[in-house]
Amino acid sequence: MRSNSIFSKDINEVSAIRSAVSDRSSSRCSETSQKKKKRGFFRSLFSSFKPSSTSTQYRNRIWLEFYEVCLRKDDVDHFRPGYWVLDTNIDFYFEILQYRVLLPRPASVRDEFLLMRPAMVYFLSQAPDPREIAGALPPELMKASYLFLPINDTSESGIEGGSHWSLLVVSVEQGVGYYYDSMTNGNANDCNLVVRNLSILLNKRFTIKQMKVPQQVNDCDCGLHVCENTRILLYRLLQKPYVSKVDMNLEGTQVDTVKLRKDLMRLITLLIMHYGTKIPKTQDFRPDPVKDAKIFSLLDRPEVMEVEALYTKNSSSTPTSSSAVHSGIATDVSVPAPVLQTSVH
């Protein structure tokens, strides 16, 4: 499972570069017909400089460095319609949520959440004994209340395989994992591997709840469902100091993957227009609030404003507990530690 995230360098001995993803993805997913491109910056950015669109050098060309995520030409292409989303695409979306949603919150709030990157989730799932790799995992893993883990079915075909994404959201304090799969039961075995090792690492029993979630209409959009489901659930959980019950059920929600792909392509364009191709994670760099409001407004949704209003209205309030009551229609799956045994009730 390839990742261009900076942290992936720490696990190079475990993870190999996934060199053939683009060719395999394009063969699995239907290609959209070429449409007449608009003139202007967007056209020049994504349509020019094509000495050989299939060459490795061209595909590996760095398009944008966004804090800890490096997007190459090949990664950007996988935001286009008909392409299977790579782990780096999910890294990029999670990085946006990290810096736009969590970072502005008080430390007591943002430290409750860990958006774990796909490469690290794979690393955790494949460890014979997760306690031996604890030092290589994000330190936030041991203290966060909520873990968002993208699950890939790489265990069935090795690190260079994998064809489906799903999402596991773990409430550590309550010992519950909420599992969201846009292609029902597509990654159940891989989810079990992750939960088994989490149980060992955290020395805690977990119960998996198979949640009802909108199903994808093709074989290419599973990663986008993971991104949108993460965003929706993150905003819901951010409301927990001010609401008595957080609904973890996603049945009835909608994931407009066509719009999301367009919005993310446009967002990348705006980032490059306003900041250039490198947005560093340094103390010297200061984002422009006016520019950012324009750039990231593409991903604003009603629940975003709802959460912001709650924090503004209750800015003087201090949450007394990190626990929350959750609700949702689900199928319980018992997961004892340290060995996972799946049994549907």
QUIPE-V26791 format. One record per residue. OMEGA is omega in radians with two decimals (* if undefined). D_CENTER is the distance of its C-alpha to the mean C-alpha in Angstrom with 1 decimal. Layout:
omega:OMEGA d_center:D_CENTER
omega:OMEGA d_center:D_CENTER
This chain:
omega:-3.04 d_center:14.1
omega:3.05 d_center:14.4
omega:3.07 d_center:12.5
omega:3.11 d_center:14.0
omega:-3.10 d_center:12.6
omega:-3.08 d_center:15.7
omega:-3.09 d_center:15.0
omega:3.12 d_center:15.1
omega:-3.13 d_center:18.8
omega:-3.07 d_center:19.3
omega:-3.14 d_center:18.7
omega:3.13 d_center:20.4
omega:-3.13 d_center:23.0
omega:-3.06 d_center:20.5
omega:3.08 d_center:18.2
omega:3.14 d_center:19.9
omega:-3.09 d_center:19.1
omega:-2.93 d_center:18.2
omega:-3.00 d_center:20.9
omega:-3.04 d_center:21.6
omega:-3.07 d_center:18.3
omega:-3.13 d_center:19.4
omega:-3.12 d_center:22.7
omega:-3.10 d_center:21.6
omega:-3.11 d_center:18.9
omega:3.11 d_center:21.6
omega:-3.13 d_center:24.1
omega:-3.01 d_center:22.0
omega:-3.11 d_center:20.9
omega:3.09 d_center:23.5
omega:3.12 d_center:24.2
omega:-3.14 d_center:24.8
omega:3.13 d_center:28.2
omega:3.11 d_center:28.8
omega:3.12 d_center:29.4
omega:-3.05 d_center:31.5
omega:3.09 d_center:29.5
omega:3.09 d_center:30.0
omega:3.07 d_center:31.9
omega:-3.03 d_center:30.7
omega:-3.11 d_center:28.1
omega:-3.13 d_center:25.3
omega:-3.10 d_center:27.6
omega:-3.10 d_center:28.7
omega:-3.01 d_center:25.2
omega:-3.04 d_center:23.8
omega:-3.10 d_center:27.1
omega:3.13 d_center:29.3
omega:-3.13 d_center:29.9
omega:3.09 d_center:30.0
omega:3.09 d_center:32.5
omega:-3.01 d_center:30.9
omega:3.14 d_center:27.5
omega:-3.10 d_center:27.4
omega:3.12 d_center:28.3
omega:-3.13 d_center:26.1
omega:-3.13 d_center:27.0
omega:-3.13 d_center:25.9
omega:-3.10 d_center:22.5
omega:3.12 d_center:21.9
omega:-3.13 d_center:23.0
omega:-3.13 d_center:20.7
omega:-3.07 d_center:19.8
omega:2.96 d_center:17.9
omega:-3.09 d_center:17.2
omega:-3.06 d_center:14.9
omega:-3.05 d_center:15.4
omega:-3.12 d_center:13.9
omega:3.11 d_center:12.3
omega:3.10 d_center:14.9
omega:3.05 d_center:14.7
omega:-3.11 d_center:17.6
omega:-3.13 d_center:19.5
omega:3.12 d_center:18.2
omega:3.14 d_center:14.5
omega:3.12 d_center:15.6
omega:-3.09 d_center:17.6
omega:2.92 d_center:14.7
omega:-3.13 d_center:13.7
omega:3.12 d_center:17.3
omega:3.07 d_center:18.4
omega:-3.14 d_center:19.0
omega:3.05 d_center:16.7
omega:-3.07 d_center:14.2
omega:3.13 d_center:10.7
omega:3.09 d_center:10.5
omega:3.13 d_center:8.2
omega:3.06 d_center:9.2
omega:3.09 d_center:8.1
omega:3.05 d_center:4.4
omega:-3.10 d_center:5.9
omega:-3.14 d_center:7.8
omega:3.11 d_center:5.9
omega:3.11 d_center:4.7
omega:3.06 d_center:8.3
omega:3.12 d_center:9.7
omega:-3.13 d_center:8.8
omega:-3.02 d_center:10.2
omega:-3.13 d_center:13.2
omega:-3.05 d_center:14.0
omega:-3.04 d_center:13.4
omega:-3.05 d_center:13.7
omega:3.12 d_center:16.0
omega:-3.12 d_center:18.8
omega:3.02 d_center:19.1
omega:-3.11 d_center:21.8
omega:-3.14 d_center:21.0
omega:3.13 d_center:21.9
omega:-3.04 d_center:19.2
omega:-3.13 d_center:16.2
omega:3.10 d_center:17.1
omega:-3.00 d_center:16.5
omega:3.01 d_center:12.7
omega:3.02 d_center:10.6
omega:-3.02 d_center:6.9
omega:-3.05 d_center:7.6
omega:-3.06 d_center:6.8
omega:-3.12 d_center:7.5
omega:3.12 d_center:11.0
omega:3.09 d_center:11.8
omega:3.09 d_center:10.9
omega:3.12 d_center:13.2
omega:3.14 d_center:15.6
omega:-3.05 d_center:15.9
omega:-3.05 d_center:16.5
omega:-3.10 d_center:19.2
omega:3.08 d_center:21.1
omega:3.06 d_center:24.6
omega:-3.06 d_center:24.9
omega:3.12 d_center:21.8
omega:-3.14 d_center:24.3
omega:-3.14 d_center:25.4
omega:-3.08 d_center:22.0
omega:-3.11 d_center:21.4
omega:3.14 d_center:22.4
omega:-3.14 d_center:19.7
omega:3.12 d_center:16.8
omega:-3.14 d_center:15.4
omega:3.13 d_center:18.3
omega:-3.11 d_center:16.2
omega:-3.06 d_center:15.5
omega:-3.08 d_center:19.2
omega:-3.12 d_center:19.5
omega:3.09 d_center:16.5
omega:-3.10 d_center:17.2
omega:3.14 d_center:13.8
omega:3.05 d_center:11.1
omega:-3.03 d_center:7.6
omega:3.02 d_center:7.4
omega:-3.09 d_center:6.0
omega:3.09 d_center:9.6
omega:-3.08 d_center:11.5
omega:-3.11 d_center:15.2
omega:-3.09 d_center:16.3
omega:-3.10 d_center:18.8
omega:-3.03 d_center:21.0
omega:3.13 d_center:21.5
omega:-3.02 d_center:20.7
omega:-3.11 d_center:18.3
omega:3.09 d_center:19.2
omega:3.13 d_center:18.7
omega:-3.10 d_center:16.0
omega:-3.10 d_center:15.7
omega:3.09 d_center:13.3
omega:2.97 d_center:9.8
omega:-3.03 d_center:9.8
omega:3.01 d_center:8.3
omega:3.07 d_center:10.5
omega:-3.05 d_center:11.0
omega:2.94 d_center:14.0
omega:-3.01 d_center:16.7
omega:-3.07 d_center:18.5
omega:-3.12 d_center:21.7
omega:3.11 d_center:22.2
omega:-3.09 d_center:21.4
omega:3.01 d_center:19.3
omega:3.13 d_center:16.2
omega:-3.02 d_center:15.0
omega:-3.07 d_center:13.9
omega:-3.09 d_center:12.6
omega:-3.13 d_center:13.5
omega:3.01 d_center:14.2
omega:-2.85 d_center:16.8
omega:3.09 d_center:18.7
omega:-3.13 d_center:19.0
omega:-3.05 d_center:17.4
omega:-3.04 d_center:15.7
omega:-3.12 d_center:18.0
omega:-3.13 d_center:19.5
omega:3.04 d_center:16.3
omega:3.13 d_center:15.2
omega:3.12 d_center:18.7
omega:-3.13 d_center:18.5
omega:-3.10 d_center:15.7
omega:3.10 d_center:17.5
omega:-3.11 d_center:20.8
omega:3.02 d_center:19.9
omega:3.13 d_center:18.3
omega:3.12 d_center:21.6
omega:-3.06 d_center:23.6
omega:-3.08 d_center:21.8
omega:3.14 d_center:22.0
omega:-3.05 d_center:25.2
omega:3.08 d_center:24.3
omega:3.13 d_center:24.5
omega:2.99 d_center:21.6
omega:3.11 d_center:21.9
omega:3.05 d_center:19.4
omega:3.10 d_center:19.5
omega:-3.03 d_center:18.6
omega:3.04 d_center:17.6
omega:-3.02 d_center:18.8
omega:3.08 d_center:16.3
omega:-3.11 d_center:17.1
omega:3.13 d_center:17.5
omega:-3.06 d_center:16.6
omega:3.09 d_center:19.8
omega:-3.12 d_center:19.3
omega:-3.05 d_center:17.9
omega:-2.92 d_center:15.6
omega:-3.07 d_center:13.1
omega:-3.14 d_center:11.2
omega:3.10 d_center:8.0
omega:3.04 d_center:8.6
omega:3.09 d_center:9.4
omega:-3.14 d_center:6.2
omega:-3.10 d_center:4.9
omega:3.11 d_center:8.4
omega:3.07 d_center:8.9
omega:-3.12 d_center:6.5
omega:-3.11 d_center:8.6
omega:-3.09 d_center:11.7
omega:3.10 d_center:11.7
omega:3.13 d_center:11.0
omega:3.10 d_center:13.9
omega:-3.12 d_center:16.0
omega:3.09 d_center:15.8
omega:3.11 d_center:16.8
omega:-2.95 d_center:19.9
omega:3.07 d_center:21.1
omega:-3.00 d_center:23.8
omega:3.07 d_center:25.4
omega:-3.07 d_center:25.1
omega:-3.07 d_center:26.6
omega:3.09 d_center:24.1
omega:-3.13 d_center:20.4
omega:3.14 d_center:19.8
omega:-3.14 d_center:16.9
omega:-3.13 d_center:18.1
omega:3.10 d_center:16.4
omega:-3.12 d_center:19.5
omega:3.05 d_center:20.9
omega:-3.13 d_center:17.8
omega:3.08 d_center:17.3
omega:3.14 d_center:14.5
omega:-3.06 d_center:16.2
omega:3.11 d_center:14.4
omega:3.13 d_center:17.5
omega:-3.12 d_center:17.3
omega:3.10 d_center:13.6
omega:3.13 d_center:14.3
omega:-3.12 d_center:17.4
omega:-3.13 d_center:16.0
omega:3.06 d_center:13.5
omega:3.12 d_center:16.5
omega:3.12 d_center:18.7
omega:3.09 d_center:16.5
omega:3.12 d_center:16.6
omega:-3.12 d_center:20.3
omega:3.09 d_center:21.0
omega:-3.14 d_center:19.4
omega:3.12 d_center:21.7
omega:-3.01 d_center:24.6
omega:-3.06 d_center:24.5
omega:-3.03 d_center:23.4
omega:-3.03 d_center:23.9
omega:-3.13 d_center:21.8
omega:3.06 d_center:21.0
omega:-2.97 d_center:19.6
omega:3.03 d_center:20.3
omega:3.14 d_center:19.2
omega:3.12 d_center:22.9
omega:-3.12 d_center:25.0
omega:-3.10 d_center:27.1
omega:3.12 d_center:24.5
omega:3.10 d_center:24.7
omega:3.10 d_center:22.5
omega:-3.10 d_center:24.7
omega:-3.13 d_center:24.0
omega:3.11 d_center:25.8
omega:-3.10 d_center:24.0
omega:3.13 d_center:20.5
omega:3.12 d_center:21.6
omega:-3.07 d_center:22.4
omega:-2.99 d_center:19.4
omega:3.07 d_center:16.7
omega:3.13 d_center:18.8
omega:-3.10 d_center:17.5
omega:3.10 d_center:14.4
omega:3.08 d_center:16.7
omega:-3.12 d_center:17.2
omega:-3.09 d_center:20.0
omega:3.09 d_center:18.2
omega:-3.13 d_center:17.3
omega:-3.13 d_center:21.0
omega:3.14 d_center:21.8
omega:3.12 d_center:19.9
omega:3.13 d_center:21.5
omega:3.12 d_center:24.8
omega:-3.12 d_center:24.6
omega:3.11 d_center:24.0
omega:-3.10 d_center:26.8
omega:-3.05 d_center:29.1
omega:-3.05 d_center:28.6
omega:-3.14 d_center:28.2
omega:-3.10 d_center:31.0
omega:3.09 d_center:29.7
omega:3.13 d_center:28.3
omega:-3.11 d_center:26.4
omega:-3.11 d_center:28.6
omega:3.12 d_center:26.2
omega:-3.12 d_center:22.5
omega:3.13 d_center:23.0
omega:3.06 d_center:22.4
omega:-3.09 d_center:23.8
omega:3.05 d_center:21.3
omega:3.11 d_center:22.4
omega:3.08 d_center:21.4
omega:-3.03 d_center:22.9
omega:3.00 d_center:21.9
omega:-3.09 d_center:23.5
omega:3.05 d_center:23.9
omega:-3.07 d_center:23.6
omega:-3.12 d_center:25.3
omega:3.08 d_center:23.8
omega:3.06 d_center:26.4
omega:0.02 d_center:25.9
omega:-3.11 d_center:26.4
omega:-3.10 d_center:26.6
omega:3.03 d_center:24.5
omega:-3.07 d_center:26.6
omega:3.07 d_center:25.1
omega:-3.09 d_center:27.5
omega:3.11 d_center:26.9
omega:* d_center:29.2
